[in-house]
Amino acid sequence: MAKHTDPEDTQLAGLRSLVSFDRKRVLEIGCGDGRLTFGYAGDTVSVGASDPDADAIAKAREALPEALRDRVTFAVASAGELEIPRSSIDLVFFSWSL
């Protein structure tokens, strides 16, 4: 059974009220199973999404829609383990990561 933590998409709507994802290169730290990632990734140039939980990343990779496979990359890593080249991202955000 799928777990619906935000069936009205209020969390995604809240994010969109703060920032535009349009044509951005996004780094999402603490992506978990991708529940938010899938909601905004279609607007981006690319998404690098990470989480230290290997099981959550495996679920995210499995659930990744075909239409997003060319722009979303998942990694098993904590924020401190990420190596990000300068000027390679436009937007970074944490969600449910503390």
Helices and strands as residue ranges (DSSP letters): H 10-18, E 25-29, H 37-40, G 41-43, E 46-51, H 54-63, G 66-68, E 72-76, G 79-81, E 91-94
